[in-house]
Amino acid sequence: MDQELGDQNFDLEKKSENSFAVGDYDSYWEQIRRLDKKAEFQQLVRRMKQLEDEREIIRQDNGGKKN
């Protein structure tokens, strides 16, 4: 049983050593780039909502007139 566990651990170590192959590395950075783009997009959406809220406040201050 101990030998089986030792073999399994060795196999896991071999797999983890190979997990940083070039394809995995590129895939990792591609995921980072996608997350960055998603975060930028979400930030833009939040800013647009803020601007819409500010515009509505200004509109209300002007008695509902459109600028």
Backbone as XML, in Angstrom:
<?xml version="1.0"?>
<chain id="A" units="angstrom">
  <residue number="1" name="MET">
    <atom name="N" x="0.831" y="-1.192" z="0.000"/>
    <atom name="CA" x="0.000" y="0.000" z="0.000"/>
    <atom name="C" x="0.874" y="1.254" z="0.000"/>
  </residue>
  <residue number="2" name="ASP">
    <atom name="N" x="1.914" y="1.281" z="0.845"/>
    <atom name="CA" x="2.805" y="2.437" z="0.870"/>
    <atom name="C" x="3.476" y="2.636" z="-0.481"/>
  </residue>
  <residue number="3" name="GLN">
    <atom name="N" x="3.804" y="1.517" z="-1.132"/>
    <atom name="CA" x="4.439" y="1.605" z="-2.450"/>
    <atom name="C" x="3.479" y="2.232" z="-3.458"/>
  </residue>
  <residue number="4" name="GLU">
    <atom name="N" x="2.183" y="1.864" z="-3.373"/>
    <atom name="CA" x="1.190" y="2.436" z="-4.283"/>
    <atom name="C" x="1.079" y="3.941" z="-4.080"/>
  </residue>
  <residue number="5" name="LEU">
    <atom name="N" x="1.033" y="4.373" z="-2.816"/>
    <atom name="CA" x="0.949" y="5.807" z="-2.535"/>
    <atom name="C" x="2.195" y="6.526" z="-3.023"/>
  </residue>
  <residue number="6" name="GLY">
    <atom name="N" x="3.339" y="5.892" z="-2.832"/>
    <atom name="CA" x="4.587" y="6.486" z="-3.308"/>
    <atom name="C" x="4.578" y="6.640" z="-4.815"/>
  </residue>
  <residue number="7" name="ASP">
    <atom name="N" x="4.089" y="5.611" z="-5.527"/>
    <atom name="CA" x="4.005" y="5.675" z="-6.983"/>
    <atom name="C" x="3.048" y="6.778" z="-7.427"/>
  </residue>
  <residue number="8" name="GLN">
    <atom name="N" x="1.908" y="6.900" z="-6.734"/>
    <atom name="CA" x="0.940" y="7.938" z="-7.086"/>
    <atom name="C" x="1.536" y="9.324" z="-6.872"/>
  </residue>
  <residue number="9" name="ASN">
    <atom name="N" x="2.236" y="9.517" z="-5.762"/>
    <atom name="CA" x="2.867" y="10.809" z="-5.498"/>
    <atom name="C" x="3.915" y="11.131" z="-6.550"/>
  </residue>
  <residue number="10" name="PHE">
    <atom name="N" x="4.680" y="10.119" z="-6.954"/>
    <atom name="CA" x="5.693" y="10.316" z="-7.983"/>
    <atom name="C" x="5.040" y="10.725" z="-9.298"/>
  </residue>
  <residue number="11" name="ASP">
    <atom name="N" x="3.936" y="10.056" z="-9.637"/>
    <atom name="CA" x="3.217" y="10.403" z="-10.865"/>
    <atom name="C" x="2.705" y="11.834" z="-10.809"/>
  </residue>
  <residue number="12" name="LEU">
    <atom name="N" x="2.186" y="12.246" z="-9.658"/>
    <atom name="CA" x="1.690" y="13.616" z="-9.513"/>
    <atom name="C" x="2.822" y="14.627" z="-9.645"/>
  </residue>
  <residue number="13" name="GLU">
    <atom name="N" x="3.979" y="14.301" z="-9.085"/>
    <atom name="CA" x="5.126" y="15.196" z="-9.199"/>
    <atom name="C" x="5.550" y="15.332" z="-10.657"/>
  </residue>
  <residue number="14" name="LYS">
    <atom name="N" x="5.551" y="14.221" z="-11.388"/>
    <atom name="CA" x="5.926" y="14.269" z="-12.800"/>
    <atom name="C" x="4.938" y="15.128" z="-13.576"/>
  </residue>
  <residue number="15" name="LYS">
    <atom name="N" x="3.645" y="14.971" z="-13.283"/>
    <atom name="CA" x="2.631" y="15.755" z="-13.982"/>
    <atom name="C" x="2.776" y="17.237" z="-13.661"/>
  </residue>
  <residue number="16" name="SER">
    <atom name="N" x="3.047" y="17.552" z="-12.398"/>
    <atom name="CA" x="3.160" y="18.964" z="-12.025"/>
    <atom name="C" x="4.402" y="19.597" z="-12.638"/>
  </residue>
  <residue number="17" name="GLU">
    <atom name="N" x="5.469" y="18.825" z="-12.798"/>
    <atom name="CA" x="6.669" y="19.353" z="-13.448"/>
    <atom name="C" x="6.382" y="19.706" z="-14.895"/>
  </residue>
  <residue number="18" name="ASN">
    <atom name="N" x="5.559" y="18.916" z="-15.553"/>
    <atom name="CA" x="5.249" y="19.137" z="-16.958"/>
    <atom name="C" x="4.092" y="20.104" z="-17.162"/>
  </residue>
  <residue number="19" name="SER">
    <atom name="N" x="3.459" y="20.541" z="-16.090"/>
    <atom name="CA" x="2.263" y="21.373" z="-16.246"/>
    <atom name="C" x="2.594" y="22.781" z="-16.719"/>
  </residue>
  <residue number="20" name="PHE">
    <atom name="N" x="3.851" y="23.158" z="-16.678"/>
    <atom name="CA" x="4.233" y="24.486" z="-17.130"/>
    <atom name="C" x="4.842" y="24.427" z="-18.524"/>
  </residue>
  <residue number="21" name="ALA">
    <atom name="N" x="4.295" y="23.568" z="-19.353"/>
    <atom name="CA" x="4.736" y="23.500" z="-20.735"/>
    <atom name="C" x="4.353" y="24.804" z="-21.423"/>
  </residue>
  <residue number="22" name="VAL">
    <atom name="N" x="4.936" y="25.052" z="-22.568"/>
    <atom name="CA" x="4.719" y="26.319" z="-23.274"/>
    <atom name="C" x="3.244" y="26.572" z="-23.535"/>
  </residue>
  <residue number="23" name="GLY">
    <atom name="N" x="2.503" y="25.575" z="-23.961"/>
    <atom name="CA" x="1.076" y="25.756" z="-24.232"/>
    <atom name="C" x="0.313" y="26.180" z="-22.995"/>
  </residue>
  <residue number="24" name="ASP">
    <atom name="N" x="0.614" y="25.553" z="-21.870"/>
    <atom name="CA" x="-0.043" y="25.917" z="-20.623"/>
    <atom name="C" x="0.328" y="27.330" z="-20.207"/>
  </residue>
  <residue number="25" name="TYR">
    <atom name="N" x="1.593" y="27.675" z="-20.391"/>
    <atom name="CA" x="2.074" y="29.011" z="-20.033"/>
    <atom name="C" x="1.372" y="30.069" z="-20.875"/>
  </residue>
  <residue number="26" name="ASP">
    <atom name="N" x="1.283" y="29.846" z="-22.187"/>
    <atom name="CA" x="0.586" y="30.781" z="-23.073"/>
    <atom name="C" x="-0.886" y="30.860" z="-22.721"/>
  </residue>
  <residue number="27" name="SER">
    <atom name="N" x="-1.480" y="29.721" z="-22.423"/>
    <atom name="CA" x="-2.891" y="29.686" z="-22.054"/>
    <atom name="C" x="-3.124" y="30.479" z="-20.775"/>
  </residue>
  <residue number="28" name="TYR">
    <atom name="N" x="-2.223" y="30.354" z="-19.834"/>
    <atom name="CA" x="-2.320" y="31.090" z="-18.571"/>
    <atom name="C" x="-2.334" y="32.591" z="-18.839"/>
  </residue>
  <residue number="29" name="TRP">
    <atom name="N" x="-1.397" y="33.069" z="-19.650"/>
    <atom name="CA" x="-1.323" y="34.509" z="-19.928"/>
    <atom name="C" x="-2.490" y="34.969" z="-20.779"/>
  </residue>
  <residue number="30" name="GLU">
    <atom name="N" x="-2.992" y="34.104" z="-21.635"/>
    <atom name="CA" x="-4.187" y="34.453" z="-22.414"/>
    <atom name="C" x="-5.376" y="34.640" z="-21.477"/>
  </residue>
  <residue number="31" name="GLN">
    <atom name="N" x="-5.501" y="33.790" z="-20.477"/>
    <atom name="CA" x="-6.577" y="33.949" z="-19.494"/>
    <atom name="C" x="-6.421" y="35.262" z="-18.735"/>
  </residue>
  <residue number="32" name="ILE">
    <atom name="N" x="-5.189" y="35.616" z="-18.394"/>
    <atom name="CA" x="-4.928" y="36.886" z="-17.705"/>
    <atom name="C" x="-5.365" y="38.051" z="-18.587"/>
  </residue>
  <residue number="33" name="ARG">
    <atom name="N" x="-5.006" y="38.005" z="-19.866"/>
    <atom name="CA" x="-5.397" y="39.080" z="-20.792"/>
    <atom name="C" x="-6.909" y="39.184" z="-20.899"/>
  </residue>
  <residue number="34" name="ARG">
    <atom name="N" x="-7.578" y="38.053" z="-20.988"/>
    <atom name="CA" x="-9.043" y="38.071" z="-21.080"/>
    <atom name="C" x="-9.673" y="38.650" z="-19.817"/>
  </residue>
  <residue number="35" name="LEU">
    <atom name="N" x="-9.150" y="38.269" z="-18.662"/>
    <atom name="CA" x="-9.669" y="38.810" z="-17.405"/>
    <atom name="C" x="-9.429" y="40.310" z="-17.314"/>
  </residue>
  <residue number="36" name="ASP">
    <atom name="N" x="-8.267" y="40.762" z="-17.789"/>
    <atom name="CA" x="-7.988" y="42.201" z="-17.804"/>
    <atom name="C" x="-8.984" y="42.939" z="-18.688"/>
  </residue>
  <residue number="37" name="LYS">
    <atom name="N" x="-9.256" y="42.387" z="-19.868"/>
    <atom name="CA" x="-10.220" y="43.018" z="-20.776"/>
    <atom name="C" x="-11.611" y="43.035" z="-20.163"/>
  </residue>
  <residue number="38" name="LYS">
    <atom name="N" x="-11.974" y="41.939" z="-19.515"/>
    <atom name="CA" x="-13.286" y="41.866" z="-18.871"/>
    <atom name="C" x="-13.388" y="42.906" z="-17.759"/>
  </residue>
  <residue number="39" name="ALA">
    <atom name="N" x="-12.330" y="43.048" z="-16.975"/>
    <atom name="CA" x="-12.323" y="44.035" z="-15.890"/>
    <atom name="C" x="-12.410" y="45.452" z="-16.450"/>
  </residue>
  <residue number="40" name="GLU">
    <atom name="N" x="-11.687" y="45.721" z="-17.538"/>
    <atom name="CA" x="-11.755" y="47.039" z="-18.172"/>
    <atom name="C" x="-13.165" y="47.320" z="-18.666"/>
  </residue>
  <residue number="41" name="PHE">
    <atom name="N" x="-13.786" y="46.334" z="-19.286"/>
    <atom name="CA" x="-15.146" y="46.493" z="-19.789"/>
    <atom name="C" x="-16.114" y="46.774" z="-18.644"/>
  </residue>
  <residue number="42" name="GLN">
    <atom name="N" x="-15.993" y="46.011" z="-17.569"/>
    <atom name="CA" x="-16.875" y="46.213" z="-16.417"/>
    <atom name="C" x="-16.670" y="47.595" z="-15.808"/>
  </residue>
  <residue number="43" name="GLN">
    <atom name="N" x="-15.436" y="48.068" z="-15.803"/>
    <atom name="CA" x="-15.153" y="49.404" z="-15.289"/>
    <atom name="C" x="-15.811" y="50.458" z="-16.179"/>
  </residue>
  <residue number="44" name="LEU">
    <atom name="N" x="-15.757" y="50.277" z="-17.492"/>
    <atom name="CA" x="-16.410" y="51.209" z="-18.412"/>
    <atom name="C" x="-17.919" y="51.214" z="-18.222"/>
  </residue>
  <residue number="45" name="VAL">
    <atom name="N" x="-18.498" y="50.048" z="-18.027"/>
    <atom name="CA" x="-19.944" y="49.957" z="-17.808"/>
    <atom name="C" x="-20.326" y="50.690" z="-16.529"/>
  </residue>
  <residue number="46" name="ARG">
    <atom name="N" x="-19.556" y="50.494" z="-15.466"/>
    <atom name="CA" x="-19.834" y="51.210" z="-14.204"/>
    <atom name="C" x="-19.730" y="52.713" z="-14.400"/>
  </residue>
  <residue number="47" name="ARG">
    <atom name="N" x="-18.716" y="53.159" z="-15.151"/>
    <atom name="CA" x="-18.543" y="54.598" z="-15.395"/>
    <atom name="C" x="-19.711" y="55.152" z="-16.206"/>
  </residue>
  <residue number="48" name="MET">
    <atom name="N" x="-20.167" y="54.401" z="-17.196"/>
    <atom name="CA" x="-21.320" y="54.840" z="-17.992"/>
    <atom name="C" x="-22.553" y="54.988" z="-17.113"/>
  </residue>
  <residue number="49" name="LYS">
    <atom name="N" x="-22.764" y="54.050" z="-16.215"/>
    <atom name="CA" x="-23.909" y="54.131" z="-15.305"/>
    <atom name="C" x="-23.792" y="55.346" z="-14.401"/>
  </residue>
  <residue number="50" name="GLN">
    <atom name="N" x="-22.572" y="55.629" z="-13.931"/>
    <atom name="CA" x="-22.364" y="56.819" z="-13.106"/>
    <atom name="C" x="-22.701" y="58.083" z="-13.886"/>
  </residue>
  <residue number="51" name="LEU">
    <atom name="N" x="-22.248" y="58.149" z="-15.127"/>
    <atom name="CA" x="-22.526" y="59.323" z="-15.956"/>
    <atom name="C" x="-24.017" y="59.472" z="-16.221"/>
  </residue>
  <residue number="52" name="GLU">
    <atom name="N" x="-24.698" y="58.363" z="-16.452"/>
    <atom name="CA" x="-26.150" y="58.418" z="-16.652"/>
    <atom name="C" x="-26.844" y="58.924" z="-15.396"/>
  </residue>
  <residue number="53" name="ASP">
    <atom name="N" x="-26.388" y="58.460" z="-14.238"/>
    <atom name="CA" x="-26.962" y="58.927" z="-12.970"/>
    <atom name="C" x="-26.717" y="60.423" z="-12.786"/>
  </residue>
  <residue number="54" name="GLU">
    <atom name="N" x="-25.493" y="60.860" z="-13.090"/>
    <atom name="CA" x="-25.170" y="62.283" z="-12.966"/>
    <atom name="C" x="-26.016" y="63.115" z="-13.924"/>
  </residue>
  <residue number="55" name="ARG">
    <atom name="N" x="-26.194" y="62.625" z="-15.135"/>
    <atom name="CA" x="-27.009" y="63.340" z="-16.117"/>
    <atom name="C" x="-28.445" y="63.453" z="-15.632"/>
  </residue>
  <residue number="56" name="GLU">
    <atom name="N" x="-28.955" y="62.399" z="-15.033"/>
    <atom name="CA" x="-30.323" y="62.420" z="-14.513"/>
    <atom name="C" x="-30.448" y="63.426" z="-13.372"/>
  </residue>
  <residue number="57" name="ILE">
    <atom name="N" x="-29.449" y="63.497" z="-12.524"/>
    <atom name="CA" x="-29.462" y="64.475" z="-11.427"/>
    <atom name="C" x="-29.461" y="65.895" z="-11.990"/>
  </residue>
  <residue number="58" name="ILE">
    <atom name="N" x="-28.621" y="66.139" z="-12.980"/>
    <atom name="CA" x="-28.571" y="67.467" z="-13.608"/>
    <atom name="C" x="-29.905" y="67.791" z="-14.255"/>
  </residue>
  <residue number="59" name="ARG">
    <atom name="N" x="-30.485" y="66.812" z="-14.920"/>
    <atom name="CA" x="-31.783" y="67.004" z="-15.569"/>
    <atom name="C" x="-32.841" y="67.385" z="-14.531"/>
  </residue>
  <residue number="60" name="GLN">
    <atom name="N" x="-32.827" y="66.705" z="-13.405"/>
    <atom name="CA" x="-33.792" y="67.010" z="-12.342"/>
    <atom name="C" x="-33.553" y="68.403" z="-11.769"/>
  </residue>
  <residue number="61" name="ASP">
    <atom name="N" x="-32.282" y="68.789" z="-11.639"/>
    <atom name="CA" x="-31.956" y="70.126" z="-11.134"/>
    <atom name="C" x="-32.413" y="71.215" z="-12.103"/>
  </residue>
  <residue number="62" name="ASN">
    <atom name="N" x="-32.462" y="70.888" z="-13.388"/>
    <atom name="CA" x="-32.889" y="71.852" z="-14.405"/>
    <atom name="C" x="-34.389" y="71.797" z="-14.654"/>
  </residue>
  <residue number="63" name="GLY">
    <atom name="N" x="-35.105" y="71.147" z="-13.816"/>
    <atom name="CA" x="-36.554" y="71.068" z="-13.969"/>
    <atom name="C" x="-36.999" y="70.090" z="-15.032"/>
  </residue>
  <residue number="64" name="GLY">
    <atom name="N" x="-36.194" y="69.089" z="-15.295"/>
    <atom name="CA" x="-36.577" y="68.050" z="-16.242"/>
    <atom name="C" x="-36.285" y="68.376" z="-17.687"/>
  </residue>
  <residue number="65" name="LYS">
    <atom name="N" x="-35.630" y="69.509" z="-17.954"/>
    <atom name="CA" x="-35.301" y="69.883" z="-19.337"/>
    <atom name="C" x="-34.114" y="69.066" z="-19.817"/>
  </residue>
  <residue number="66" name="LYS">
    <atom name="N" x="-34.174" y="68.660" z="-21.087"/>
    <atom name="CA" x="-33.048" y="67.942" z="-21.681"/>
    <atom name="C" x="-32.016" y="68.949" z="-22.142"/>
  </residue>
  <residue number="67" name="ASN">
    <atom name="N" x="-30.749" y="68.607" z="-21.946"/>
    <atom name="CA" x="-29.660" y="69.491" z="-22.397"/>
    <atom name="C" x="-29.156" y="69.069" z="-23.739"/>
  </residue>
</chain>
